[in-house]
């Protein structure tokens, strides 16, 4: 299983607490002693009327006109009966937001987040003269934000969360002139365009949090952001920003979280500037196009907890004093051009939990100091130039759950496994493309790895047989032993791995028939069993393709790949029991017999490859009922008859059937009745058939005439018995 680069969707989630400021939305006041006014009652009823009947969250039961609205669900009033809070988050509300809520002149906090509200956001709410906290995040609101028409010099709004909607267009320029009290703005995960507002900090001196990530903002990063003396969180990642990091940005010395990830920036990270941000706890510059080295001054960021520099063009050696960032808990340098011996870095970071150094040019052995990071949960060193053997000290990593060293030159697989089995919490172990030409240990007394869920030892040219100790991995869900030199048969204990749903043993030298045990794998038999899989997130994403990555093991496709081996015999009909299977590849073996009709029961199949075998008979026509099938290949067999049509079969190319001269059908340009390749034979067959029919028809006529003659003769004889001879 090869690991490839990717760009994460959102590391911190789309709904981020506003540094305690969003708590304003949850303020509660004393129980009311007075009733709300008729105007407030009517304003709330108008909002209710604007919701769909099946999307009012049951509010119609509590919200009854003529009753005290201070006692309605989600409504909070002050002691004098004024409505101050409307808190209706996650109520399943559908429909539009009525502007009537703007008539609640004492309203302080409005929370309509995580519903299914549509249409636009009323201007009356954004530019209310009373609301200080407005949260409409995670809805389906759309359209442009309107320009401010009021002459009010200063609005009370402090917290605005409009994230995760469908807003478009540019931010209204006049908005920042009147929101002088704004403290936090989250507009992430929309489709806003244009440049990032530059005057927001000038007009709002207390501004502390800005999240504009996952939009379509373009242009340079605004110099005006450097004037935000109180700015603590700046997230503008996943946009279309260009240019270099402006020097003025680093004048915002209160910054604690800076995220510019996934933009089209350029230039280097200047050490004299980055050191100004001494309060930084999160620095996310991944996928920004930066080049150059990591400045040595970064080690002065003593509060730094998370450092993201992955997918850039950075190079050089790491600062040897990186270990001075004693609070660092997460570091990823994945997919750069860093070099040097990591042993020069003193990894004495007791808080380090996740470290990803994959896809670089690091050399040497694994640093001994990294084994002192006893809280380390995930370590990825894949695709570098590490070599040598593992140190016994690796057993000190008792918290280690995710470990990947794929694509290096490590040796001595037996000792490696003996050492790693002391890491009792290990759930994902990826060691492919190492241990070249060694023999996989088969000792049945081999124990450990009781929590292992993912094991990949692929592309190592290992010899030996599928080892018996794997049968003891009771929690194993994914096993990849492909691209080795393994021999022997598939072991009969394979169905004893009760959680296994992903098996790749392709490109080996395995022999024998496909065993019945393989058709009894519990996780592939029913959806009910599949629900037992662990749904927890992986500590690091596993990469499938450059654009596809998986954060949970259960998200991987159910897979059974036996291709490029020496298997013989027929495809067992019982394989049709594996109804949860997504990928079935039996190609490039020596399988015989017909394609079993039971394969048509595999209604989840996306890939079916039976090519390069010795299969005979017809392609089952019921295969056109496999509606998810995107790849189908039966080429280079001995199949015959008409190729099924309809469904997915109308989209497969001729190459799916090549090498089967007796197959016919319009999709392969070989008409079953008059194809040029079989015309002479068909003409002979037609002539023979016509002759038989002619003979049969002539014989039938002769029989009829004979019968008529006999009947007439009998009638004549009966008649002559009563006649006197002449």
C-alpha positions as CSV (number, residue, x, y, z in Angstrom):
1,X,0.0,0.0,0.0
2,X,1.8,3.1,-1.2
3,X,1.4,6.3,0.7
4,X,1.2,9.5,-1.4
5,X,0.9,13.2,-0.7
6,X,-2.4,14.9,0.0
7,X,-3.8,18.2,1.2
8,X,-5.9,17.9,4.3
9,X,-9.4,19.4,4.2
10,X,-9.3,21.1,7.6
11,X,-7.2,20.2,10.5
12,X,-8.9,22.2,13.2
13,X,-12.5,21.7,12.0
14,X,-14.7,24.3,10.5
15,X,-16.4,25.3,13.7
16,X,-13.6,26.8,15.9
17,X,-14.3,28.4,19.3
18,X,-13.8,32.1,19.2
19,X,-11.2,32.2,21.9
20,X,-13.9,32.2,24.6
21,X,-15.6,35.1,22.9
22,X,-18.2,32.9,21.3
23,X,-19.4,32.1,24.9
24,X,-21.3,35.4,24.5
25,X,-23.8,33.4,22.5
26,X,-24.6,31.2,25.5
27,X,-25.1,33.9,28.2
28,X,-28.1,33.2,30.4
29,X,-30.0,35.8,32.4
30,X,-32.3,35.5,35.4
31,X,-35.8,34.1,35.0
32,X,-38.2,36.7,33.7
33,X,-40.7,38.3,36.0
34,X,-42.6,40.0,33.2
35,X,-44.1,38.9,29.9
36,X,-42.7,39.8,26.5
37,X,-44.4,42.5,24.5
38,X,-47.0,41.8,21.8
39,X,-44.5,43.2,19.2
40,X,-41.9,40.6,20.3
41,X,-44.5,37.9,20.3
42,X,-45.6,38.7,16.8
43,X,-42.0,39.0,15.5
44,X,-41.2,35.5,16.7
45,X,-44.4,34.1,15.3
46,X,-43.5,35.7,11.9
47,X,-40.2,33.9,12.1
48,X,-42.0,30.6,12.9
49,X,-44.4,31.2,10.0
50,X,-41.4,31.5,7.6
51,X,-40.2,28.0,8.4
52,X,-41.4,24.9,6.6
53,X,-44.1,22.9,8.3
54,X,-41.8,19.9,8.5
55,X,-38.8,21.9,9.5
56,X,-39.9,24.0,12.5
57,X,-38.1,21.8,15.0
58,X,-41.4,21.3,16.9
59,X,-41.4,24.9,17.9
60,X,-45.1,25.2,17.0
61,X,-45.9,23.1,20.1
62,X,-44.2,25.7,22.4
63,X,-44.5,28.9,20.4
64,X,-48.2,29.6,20.7
65,X,-49.5,33.1,19.9
66,X,-51.0,34.8,22.8
67,X,-48.8,33.0,25.4
68,X,-45.8,34.5,27.1
69,X,-42.9,34.1,24.6
70,X,-40.4,34.3,27.5
71,X,-41.5,30.7,28.3
72,X,-41.0,29.4,24.7
73,X,-38.3,26.9,23.8
74,X,-35.0,28.6,22.9
75,X,-36.1,32.0,24.2
76,X,-34.4,33.9,27.0
77,X,-35.7,37.2,28.4
78,X,-34.3,39.7,30.8
79,X,-35.9,40.5,34.2
80,X,-38.2,43.1,32.5
81,X,-39.5,40.6,29.9
82,X,-37.3,41.8,27.0
83,X,-36.2,39.0,24.6
84,X,-32.4,38.9,24.8
85,X,-31.5,35.5,23.4
86,X,-32.9,33.3,20.6
87,X,-30.9,30.1,20.8
88,X,-32.1,27.5,18.3
89,X,-29.0,25.7,17.2
90,X,-29.3,22.1,15.8
91,X,-33.1,22.1,15.8
92,X,-33.6,20.8,12.2
93,X,-35.0,24.1,11.1
94,X,-35.8,24.5,7.4
95,X,-36.9,27.5,5.4
96,X,-35.9,31.2,5.4
97,X,-34.9,33.5,8.2
98,X,-37.5,36.2,8.6
99,X,-36.3,39.8,8.9
100,X,-38.9,40.1,11.7
101,X,-36.2,39.0,14.2
102,X,-34.6,42.4,13.6
103,X,-37.7,43.9,15.4
104,X,-36.5,42.4,18.7
105,X,-35.0,45.6,19.8
106,X,-33.4,44.0,23.0
107,X,-32.0,40.9,21.2
108,X,-28.4,40.4,22.2
109,X,-27.6,36.8,21.0
110,X,-29.1,35.0,18.0
111,X,-27.9,31.4,17.4
112,X,-29.4,29.6,14.4
113,X,-26.4,27.4,13.6
114,X,-26.4,23.8,12.3
115,X,-29.8,23.8,10.7
116,X,-31.0,23.7,7.1
117,X,-32.0,27.3,6.7
118,X,-31.9,28.7,3.2
119,X,-32.3,31.9,1.2
120,X,-30.3,35.0,2.2
121,X,-29.2,36.5,5.5
122,X,-31.4,39.5,6.4
123,X,-29.6,42.8,6.5
124,X,-31.6,43.7,9.6
125,X,-29.7,41.0,11.6
126,X,-26.2,41.7,10.4
127,X,-26.6,45.5,11.0
128,X,-28.8,45.2,14.1
129,X,-28.6,48.0,16.7
130,X,-28.8,45.5,19.5
131,X,-27.3,42.1,18.5
132,X,-23.8,41.5,19.8
133,X,-23.5,37.8,18.9
134,X,-24.8,36.3,15.6
135,X,-24.2,32.7,14.6
136,X,-25.8,31.2,11.5
137,X,-23.0,28.8,10.7
138,X,-23.6,25.4,9.1
139,X,-26.8,26.2,7.1
140,X,-27.6,26.7,3.4
141,X,-27.7,30.4,3.3
142,X,-26.6,32.0,0.0
143,X,-26.3,35.2,-1.9
144,X,-24.2,38.4,-1.3
145,X,-23.9,40.2,2.0
146,X,-25.6,43.6,1.5
147,X,-23.9,46.9,1.9
148,X,-24.7,48.9,5.0
149,X,-27.3,51.6,4.4
150,X,-27.6,53.0,7.9
151,X,-25.8,56.1,9.1
152,X,-25.3,54.5,12.5
153,X,-21.6,55.3,13.3
154,X,-21.1,52.2,15.4
155,X,-22.9,48.9,15.7
156,X,-22.7,46.7,18.8
157,X,-21.9,43.5,16.9
158,X,-19.0,41.7,18.5
159,X,-19.1,38.1,17.2
160,X,-20.3,37.1,13.7
161,X,-20.2,33.5,12.6
162,X,-21.5,32.9,9.0
163,X,-19.2,29.9,8.2
164,X,-20.2,26.8,6.3
165,X,-22.9,28.3,4.0
166,X,-23.0,29.2,0.4
167,X,-22.3,33.0,0.5
168,X,-20.7,34.5,-2.6
169,X,-19.3,37.8,-3.8
170,X,-17.1,40.3,-1.9
171,X,-17.4,41.5,1.6
172,X,-19.3,44.8,1.7
173,X,-16.8,47.7,2.0
174,X,-19.1,49.8,4.2
175,X,-19.5,47.0,6.8
176,X,-16.1,47.7,8.4
177,X,-16.9,51.3,8.9
178,X,-19.7,50.6,11.3
179,X,-18.5,47.4,13.1
180,X,-16.1,49.1,15.4
181,X,-16.9,46.7,18.2
182,X,-16.2,43.5,16.2
183,X,-14.0,41.0,18.0
184,X,-14.4,37.8,16.1
185,X,-15.4,37.0,12.5
186,X,-15.7,33.5,11.1
187,X,-16.7,33.4,7.4
188,X,-14.9,30.2,6.5
189,X,-16.1,27.5,4.1
190,X,-18.1,29.7,1.7
191,X,-17.4,31.1,-1.8
192,X,-16.4,34.7,-1.1
193,X,-14.2,36.3,-3.7
194,X,-12.1,39.4,-4.0
195,X,-9.4,40.5,-1.7
196,X,-9.2,40.1,2.1
197,X,-10.6,43.2,3.8
198,X,-7.7,45.5,4.7
199,X,-9.4,48.0,7.0
200,X,-11.0,45.7,9.4
201,X,-8.3,46.1,12.1
202,X,-8.1,49.9,11.7
203,X,-11.8,50.3,12.3
204,X,-12.1,47.6,15.0
205,X,-9.2,48.0,17.4
206,X,-10.2,45.1,19.6
207,X,-10.4,42.7,16.7
208,X,-9.0,39.3,17.8
209,X,-10.1,36.5,15.5
210,X,-10.5,36.2,11.7
211,X,-11.2,33.0,9.9
212,X,-11.7,33.3,6.1
213,X,-10.3,29.9,5.2
214,X,-11.9,27.7,2.5
215,X,-13.1,30.5,0.2
216,X,-12.0,32.0,-3.1
217,X,-10.2,35.1,-1.9
218,X,-7.4,36.2,-4.2
219,X,-4.6,38.7,-4.5
220,X,-1.9,39.4,-1.9
221,X,-2.2,39.1,1.8
222,X,-3.3,42.5,3.0
223,X,-0.7,44.6,4.7
224,X,-3.4,46.1,6.9
225,X,-3.6,42.8,8.9
226,X,-0.3,43.8,10.5
227,X,-2.0,46.7,12.2
228,X,-4.2,44.2,14.2
229,X,-2.4,44.7,17.5
230,X,-5.0,42.5,19.3
231,X,-5.3,39.8,16.6
232,X,-4.7,36.4,18.1
233,X,-6.2,34.0,15.4
234,X,-5.7,34.5,11.6
235,X,-6.8,31.7,9.4
236,X,-6.9,32.4,5.6
237,X,-5.8,29.0,4.3
238,X,-7.4,27.2,1.3
239,X,-7.9,30.3,-0.9
240,X,-6.2,31.7,-4.0
241,X,-3.9,34.1,-2.4
242,X,-0.6,34.9,-4.1
243,X,2.6,36.8,-3.6
244,X,5.1,36.7,-0.8
245,X,4.5,36.8,2.9
246,X,4.3,40.6,3.7
247,X,6.8,41.8,6.3
248,X,4.1,43.8,7.9
249,X,2.1,40.7,8.7
250,X,4.6,39.9,11.4
251,X,3.8,43.2,13.2
252,X,0.7,41.5,14.6
253,X,2.7,40.3,17.5
254,X,-0.2,39.0,19.5
255,X,-0.8,36.2,17.0
256,X,-1.2,32.8,18.6
257,X,-2.6,30.9,15.6
258,X,-1.4,31.7,12.0
259,X,-2.7,29.6,9.2
260,X,-2.0,30.4,5.5
261,X,-2.1,26.8,4.2
262,X,-3.0,25.8,0.6
263,X,-2.5,29.1,-1.2
264,X,-0.2,30.1,-4.0
265,X,2.4,32.0,-2.0
266,X,6.1,32.2,-2.7
267,X,9.3,33.2,-1.1
268,X,11.1,32.1,2.1
269,X,10.3,32.1,5.8
270,X,12.3,35.0,7.1
271,X,13.8,34.2,10.5
272,X,14.0,37.8,11.6
273,X,10.3,38.2,11.1
274,X,9.0,34.9,12.4
275,X,10.7,35.5,15.8
276,X,8.5,38.5,16.4
277,X,5.5,36.1,16.8
278,X,6.7,34.9,20.2
279,X,3.2,34.0,21.3
280,X,2.6,31.5,18.4
281,X,1.2,28.2,19.4
282,X,0.1,27.1,15.9
283,X,2.0,27.9,12.7
284,X,0.4,26.4,9.5
285,X,2.3,27.2,6.3
286,X,1.6,23.9,4.6
287,X,1.1,23.8,0.8
288,X,1.9,27.5,0.4
289,X,4.8,27.2,-2.1
290,X,7.5,28.3,0.4
291,X,11.1,27.5,-0.3
292,X,14.4,27.8,1.5
293,X,15.4,26.5,4.9
294,X,13.6,26.4,8.2
295,X,15.1,29.4,10.0
296,X,17.1,28.7,13.1
297,X,15.1,31.3,14.9
298,X,12.0,29.1,14.9
299,X,13.4,27.4,17.9
300,X,12.8,30.6,19.9
301,X,9.1,30.0,19.5
302,X,8.9,28.3,22.9
303,X,5.1,28.3,23.0
304,X,4.8,26.6,19.7
305,X,2.6,23.5,19.8
306,X,1.9,22.7,16.2
307,X,4.1,23.2,13.1
308,X,2.8,22.5,9.6
309,X,5.3,22.9,6.8
310,X,4.2,20.0,4.6
311,X,4.0,20.0,0.7
312,X,6.3,22.9,0.1
313,X,9.7,23.4,-1.7
314,X,11.7,23.7,1.4
315,X,15.2,22.2,1.7
316,X,18.3,22.0,3.8
317,X,18.9,20.4,7.2
318,X,16.7,20.9,10.2
319,X,17.8,23.3,13.0
320,X,19.7,21.2,15.4
321,X,18.1,23.0,18.3
322,X,14.6,22.1,17.2
323,X,14.2,20.2,20.4
324,X,14.2,23.5,22.3
325,X,10.6,23.8,21.2
326,X,9.7,21.8,24.3
327,X,6.0,22.3,23.9
328,X,5.8,21.1,20.3
329,X,3.2,18.3,20.1
330,X,2.7,18.1,16.3
331,X,5.2,18.6,13.5
332,X,4.8,17.7,9.8
333,X,7.4,18.3,7.2
334,X,6.0,15.9,4.7
335,X,6.8,16.2,1.0
336,X,9.6,18.7,0.9
337,X,13.3,18.3,0.0
338,X,14.8,18.3,3.5
339,X,18.2,16.5,3.8
340,X,20.7,15.5,6.4
341,X,21.0,13.1,9.3
342,X,18.1,13.5,11.7
343,X,20.4,12.2,14.5
344,X,21.8,15.8,14.6
345,X,18.5,16.9,16.0
346,X,18.0,16.4,19.7
347,X,14.4,15.2,20.0
348,X,13.8,15.7,23.7
349,X,10.3,16.9,23.4
350,X,8.2,15.1,26.0
351,X,5.0,16.6,24.6
352,X,5.6,15.4,21.0
353,X,2.7,13.2,20.0
354,X,2.7,13.3,16.2
355,X,5.8,13.6,13.9
356,X,5.7,13.2,10.1
357,X,9.0,13.4,8.2
358,X,7.9,11.4,5.1
359,X,8.7,12.1,1.5
360,X,12.0,13.9,2.0
361,X,15.7,13.0,1.6
362,X,16.7,12.4,5.2
363,X,19.5,9.9,5.7
364,X,21.1,7.9,8.4
365,X,19.4,5.8,11.1
366,X,16.4,6.7,13.2
367,X,17.6,9.2,15.8
368,X,18.1,7.5,19.2
369,X,16.8,10.6,20.9
370,X,13.3,10.2,19.3
371,X,12.8,7.1,21.5
372,X,12.8,9.4,24.5
373,X,9.5,11.0,23.3
374,X,7.5,8.5,25.3
375,X,4.2,10.3,24.5
376,X,4.7,9.8,20.8
377,X,1.5,8.4,19.2
378,X,2.2,8.7,15.5
379,X,5.6,8.6,13.7
380,X,6.0,8.5,9.9
381,X,9.4,8.3,8.3
382,X,8.2,6.9,5.0
383,X,10.0,7.5,1.6
384,X,13.3,8.8,2.8
385,X,16.8,7.3,2.7
386,X,17.0,5.8,6.1
387,X,18.9,2.6,6.5
388,X,20.2,0.1,9.1
389,X,18.5,-1.7,11.8
390,X,16.0,-0.6,14.4
391,X,17.3,0.1,17.9
392,X,15.9,-1.9,20.8
393,X,15.0,1.4,22.4
394,X,12.0,1.7,20.0
395,X,10.2,-0.5,22.6
396,X,10.1,2.6,24.8
397,X,7.4,4.1,22.6
398,X,4.7,2.5,24.6
399,X,2.1,5.1,23.4
400,X,2.9,4.5,19.7
401,X,-0.2,3.7,17.7
402,X,0.7,4.7,14.1
403,X,4.2,3.8,12.7
404,X,5.2,4.0,9.0
405,X,8.7,3.4,7.6
406,X,7.6,2.5,4.1
407,X,10.1,3.2,1.3
408,X,13.5,3.1,3.0
409,X,16.3,0.6,3.3
410,X,15.9,-0.9,6.7
411,X,17.1,-4.5,7.3
412,X,16.5,-7.5,9.6
413,X,12.7,-7.9,9.6
414,X,12.7,-10.6,12.2
415,X,14.5,-8.4,14.8
416,X,12.3,-5.4,13.8
417,X,9.1,-7.3,14.5
418,X,10.5,-8.7,17.8
419,X,11.2,-5.1,19.0
420,X,8.0,-3.5,17.8
421,X,5.8,-6.1,19.5
422,X,6.7,-4.3,22.8
423,X,4.7,-1.3,21.5
424,X,1.4,-2.7,22.8
425,X,-0.7,0.2,21.6
426,X,0.4,-0.2,17.9
427,X,-2.7,-0.3,15.6
428,X,-1.1,0.7,12.2
429,X,2.2,-0.7,11.1
430,X,3.4,0.0,7.5
431,X,6.9,-1.4,6.6
432,X,6.7,-1.9,2.8
433,X,9.7,-1.5,0.5
434,X,12.3,-2.5,3.1
435,X,14.0,-5.7,4.1
436,X,14.8,-6.6,0.5
437,X,15.1,-10.3,-0.2
438,X,14.8,-11.4,3.4
439,X,12.7,-14.3,4.7
440,X,9.5,-13.4,6.5
441,X,9.5,-14.9,10.0
442,X,7.2,-17.9,10.3
443,X,7.7,-18.8,13.9
444,X,4.3,-19.9,15.3
445,X,5.4,-18.9,18.8
446,X,5.7,-15.3,17.5
447,X,3.4,-13.2,19.7
448,X,2.4,-9.6,20.3
449,X,0.6,-7.0,18.2
450,X,-2.7,-7.8,19.9
451,X,-4.1,-4.3,19.0
452,X,-2.8,-4.3,15.4
453,X,-5.5,-3.3,12.8
454,X,-3.3,-2.4,9.7
455,X,-0.3,-4.4,8.6
456,X,1.5,-3.7,5.3
457,X,4.7,-5.5,4.4
458,X,4.5,-5.1,0.6
459,X,7.1,-4.7,-2.1
460,X,9.9,-6.3,-0.1
461,X,10.7,-9.3,-2.3
462,X,10.3,-11.4,0.9
463,X,10.5,-15.2,0.6
464,X,8.7,-17.8,2.7
465,X,5.0,-18.5,3.2
466,X,2.2,-16.5,4.7
467,X,3.3,-16.7,8.3
468,X,1.2,-18.5,11.0
469,X,1.7,-15.7,13.6
470,X,-0.6,-13.4,11.5
471,X,-3.5,-15.8,12.5
472,X,-3.1,-14.5,16.0
473,X,-3.8,-10.8,15.1
474,X,-7.4,-10.9,16.3
475,X,-8.1,-7.3,15.5
476,X,-6.5,-7.2,12.1
477,X,-8.6,-5.4,9.5
478,X,-6.2,-4.7,6.6
479,X,-3.3,-7.0,5.4
480,X,-1.1,-6.2,2.5
481,X,1.6,-8.7,1.6
482,X,1.7,-7.9,-2.2
483,X,4.8,-7.7,-4.4
484,X,6.8,-10.3,-2.6
485,X,8.1,-13.8,-3.4
486,X,5.8,-15.7,-1.1
487,X,5.0,-19.3,-2.0
488,X,2.6,-22.0,-0.8
489,X,-1.1,-21.8,-0.5
490,X,-3.6,-19.4,1.1
491,X,-3.8,-20.7,4.7
492,X,-7.1,-22.2,5.9
493,X,-7.1,-20.0,9.0
494,X,-7.7,-16.8,6.9
495,X,-11.4,-16.7,7.8
496,X,-10.5,-16.8,11.5
497,X,-9.4,-13.1,11.2
498,X,-12.9,-11.9,12.2
499,X,-12.3,-8.2,11.3
500,X,-10.3,-8.6,8.1
501,X,-11.9,-6.9,5.1
502,X,-8.9,-5.8,3.1
503,X,-6.6,-8.5,1.8
504,X,-3.9,-7.9,-0.9
505,X,-1.6,-10.9,-1.6
506,X,-1.1,-10.1,-5.3
507,X,2.2,-10.4,-7.2
508,X,3.6,-13.4,-5.3
509,X,4.1,-17.0,-6.2
510,X,1.2,-18.5,-4.3
511,X,-0.3,-21.7,-5.6
512,X,-3.3,-24.1,-5.2
513,X,-7.0,-23.5,-5.5
514,X,-8.9,-20.5,-4.1
515,X,-9.8,-22.0,-0.7
516,X,-13.4,-22.1,0.7
517,X,-12.1,-20.2,3.8
518,X,-11.6,-17.1,1.7
519,X,-15.3,-17.1,0.9
520,X,-16.2,-17.1,4.6
521,X,-14.5,-13.9,5.7
522,X,-17.0,-12.4,8.2
523,X,-16.5,-8.7,7.4
524,X,-17.3,-9.4,3.8
525,X,-20.4,-11.4,4.3
526,X,-22.9,-8.8,5.6
527,X,-23.3,-5.2,6.4
528,X,-24.2,-6.1,10.0
529,X,-20.7,-7.4,10.6
530,X,-19.1,-4.4,8.9
531,X,-20.6,-2.1,11.5
532,X,-18.3,-3.7,14.1
533,X,-15.3,-2.0,12.6
534,X,-13.4,0.6,14.6
535,X,-14.6,4.1,13.6
536,X,-11.9,6.1,15.4
537,X,-9.7,8.4,13.4
538,X,-6.2,7.4,12.4
539,X,-3.5,9.4,14.1
540,X,-2.3,10.4,10.6
541,X,-4.1,10.1,7.3
542,X,-3.2,7.1,5.0
543,X,-2.7,8.0,1.4
544,X,-4.3,6.0,-1.5
545,X,-3.8,8.3,-4.4
546,X,-2.5,11.9,-4.6
547,X,-6.1,13.1,-4.3
548,X,-7.5,10.5,-2.0
549,X,-6.7,10.0,1.6
550,X,-8.3,8.1,4.5
551,X,-8.7,9.1,8.1
552,X,-10.4,6.0,9.3
553,X,-9.6,2.3,8.6
554,X,-13.2,1.5,7.9
555,X,-13.3,4.1,5.1
556,X,-11.1,1.9,2.9
557,X,-12.8,-0.2,0.2
558,X,-13.4,-3.9,0.9
559,X,-10.7,-5.6,-1.1
560,X,-9.7,-9.1,-2.2
561,X,-6.7,-9.1,-4.5
562,X,-5.1,-12.4,-5.5
563,X,-3.9,-11.4,-8.9
564,X,-0.5,-12.3,-10.5
565,X,0.0,-15.6,-8.7
566,X,-0.2,-19.2,-9.8
567,X,-3.7,-20.1,-8.6
568,X,-5.5,-22.9,-10.4
569,X,-8.9,-24.5,-10.4
570,X,-12.3,-22.9,-10.7
571,X,-13.6,-19.7,-9.1
572,X,-15.7,-21.1,-6.2
573,X,-19.4,-20.2,-6.5
574,X,-19.4,-19.4,-2.8
575,X,-17.5,-16.2,-3.6
576,X,-20.9,-14.7,-4.3
577,X,-21.5,-14.7,-0.5
578,X,-19.0,-11.8,-0.1
579,X,-21.7,-9.2,-0.5
580,X,-19.7,-6.3,1.0
581,X,-16.8,-6.7,-1.4
582,X,-15.9,-3.5,-3.4
583,X,-12.8,-4.8,-5.3
584,X,-12.2,-8.4,-6.6
585,X,-9.1,-9.0,-8.6
586,X,-8.3,-12.6,-9.7
587,X,-6.4,-11.7,-12.8
588,X,-3.2,-13.2,-14.2
589,X,-3.5,-16.7,-12.7
590,X,-4.4,-20.1,-14.2
591,X,-8.0,-20.3,-13.2
592,X,-10.3,-22.5,-15.3
593,X,-14.0,-23.2,-15.6
594,X,-16.8,-20.7,-16.1
595,X,-17.5,-17.4,-14.4
596,X,-19.8,-18.4,-11.6
597,X,-23.3,-16.9,-11.9
598,X,-23.1,-16.2,-8.1
599,X,-20.7,-13.3,-8.8
600,X,-23.8,-11.4,-9.8
601,X,-24.7,-11.2,-6.1
602,X,-21.8,-8.9,-5.4
603,X,-23.9,-5.8,-5.8
604,X,-21.3,-3.5,-4.1
605,X,-18.5,-4.4,-6.6
606,X,-16.7,-1.4,-8.1
607,X,-13.8,-3.3,-9.7
608,X,-14.0,-6.9,-11.1
609,X,-10.8,-8.1,-12.9
610,X,-10.7,-11.7,-14.2
611,X,-8.4,-11.1,-17.1
612,X,-5.4,-13.3,-18.1
613,X,-6.8,-16.7,-17.0
614,X,-8.2,-19.7,-18.8
615,X,-11.9,-19.1,-18.1
616,X,-14.5,-20.6,-20.5
617,X,-18.2,-20.3,-21.2
618,X,-20.3,-17.1,-21.4
619,X,-20.2,-13.9,-19.4
620,X,-23.2,-14.0,-17.1
621,X,-25.8,-11.6,-18.4
622,X,-26.9,-10.7,-14.8
623,X,-23.6,-8.9,-14.3
624,X,-25.3,-5.8,-15.9
625,X,-27.1,-5.5,-12.5
626,X,-23.9,-4.4,-10.8
627,X,-24.7,-0.7,-10.8
628,X,-21.5,0.4,-9.1
629,X,-19.1,-1.4,-11.4
630,X,-16.7,1.1,-12.8
631,X,-14.0,-1.3,-14.0
632,X,-14.5,-4.7,-15.6
633,X,-11.9,-6.8,-17.4
634,X,-12.2,-10.4,-18.7
635,X,-9.6,-10.0,-21.5
636,X,-7.3,-12.9,-22.5
637,X,-9.5,-15.8,-21.5
638,X,-11.4,-18.4,-23.6
639,X,-14.9,-16.9,-23.2
640,X,-17.5,-17.1,-25.9
641,X,-21.0,-16.0,-26.6
642,X,-22.7,-12.6,-26.5
643,X,-21.4,-9.9,-24.2
644,X,-24.1,-8.5,-21.8
645,X,-25.5,-5.1,-22.6
646,X,-27.2,-2.5,-20.5
647,X,-26.3,-0.9,-17.2
648,X,-22.6,-0.4,-16.7
649,X,-21.7,-2.7,-19.6
650,X,-22.5,0.1,-22.0
651,X,-19.6,2.1,-20.7
652,X,-16.7,-0.5,-20.8
653,X,-14.2,-0.3,-23.7
654,X,-13.3,-3.0,-26.1
655,X,-10.1,-3.8,-24.2
656,X,-12.2,-5.3,-21.4
657,X,-13.0,-8.2,-23.7
658,X,-9.9,-8.5,-26.0
659,X,-8.2,-11.8,-26.4
660,X,-11.5,-13.7,-26.4
661,X,-12.1,-14.4,-30.2
662,X,-15.4,-16.2,-29.6
663,X,-17.1,-13.3,-27.8
664,X,-19.5,-11.2,-29.8
665,X,-21.8,-8.2,-29.4
666,X,-22.2,-4.7,-30.7
667,X,-20.0,-3.1,-28.0
668,X,-16.9,-5.0,-29.3
669,X,-17.8,-4.5,-33.0
670,X,-18.4,-8.2,-33.6
671,X,-22.0,-8.8,-34.5
672,X,-23.1,-12.2,-33.2
673,X,-25.1,-12.8,-36.5
674,X,-22.9,-11.3,-39.2
675,X,-19.5,-10.4,-37.8
676,X,-16.9,-10.5,-40.5
677,X,-14.6,-12.8,-38.5
678,X,-17.1,-15.6,-38.4
679,X,-19.1,-15.0,-41.7
680,X,-17.9,-18.1,-43.6
681,X,-18.6,-20.4,-40.8
682,X,-22.0,-18.8,-40.2
683,X,-22.8,-19.2,-43.9
684,X,-22.0,-22.9,-43.7
685,X,-24.0,-23.2,-40.6
686,X,-27.0,-21.4,-42.2
687,X,-26.8,-23.7,-45.2
688,X,-26.6,-26.8,-43.1
689,X,-29.6,-25.5,-41.0
690,X,-31.6,-24.7,-44.1
691,X,-30.9,-28.2,-45.5
692,X,-32.0,-29.9,-42.3
693,X,-35.1,-27.8,-42.2
694,X,-35.8,-28.5,-45.9
695,X,-35.3,-32.3,-45.4
696,X,-37.5,-32.1,-42.3
697,X,-40.2,-30.1,-44.1
698,X,-40.1,-32.5,-47.1
699,X,-40.3,-35.5,-44.9
700,X,-43.2,-34.1,-43.1
701,X,-45.1,-33.4,-46.3
702,X,-44.4,-37.0,-47.4
703,X,-45.7,-38.4,-44.2
704,X,-48.9,-36.3,-44.5
705,X,-49.4,-37.6,-48.1
706,X,-48.7,-41.1,-47.0
707,X,-51.2,-40.8,-44.2
708,X,-53.9,-39.5,-46.5
709,X,-53.2,-42.4,-48.9
710,X,-53.6,-45.0,-46.2
711,X,-56.8,-43.4,-44.9
712,X,-58.2,-43.4,-48.4
713,X,-57.2,-47.0,-49.0
714,X,-58.8,-48.2,-45.8
715,X,-62.0,-46.4,-46.6
716,X,-62.0,-48.0,-50.1
717,X,-61.4,-51.5,-48.6
718,X,-64.3,-51.0,-46.2
719,X,-66.5,-50.0,-49.1
720,X,-65.6,-53.0,-51.3
721,X,-66.4,-55.5,-48.7
722,X,-70.1,-55.0,-49.5
723,X,-69.9,-54.9,-53.3
724,X,-70.5,-58.0,-55.6
725,X,-67.4,-58.6,-57.7
726,X,-68.0,-58.1,-61.4
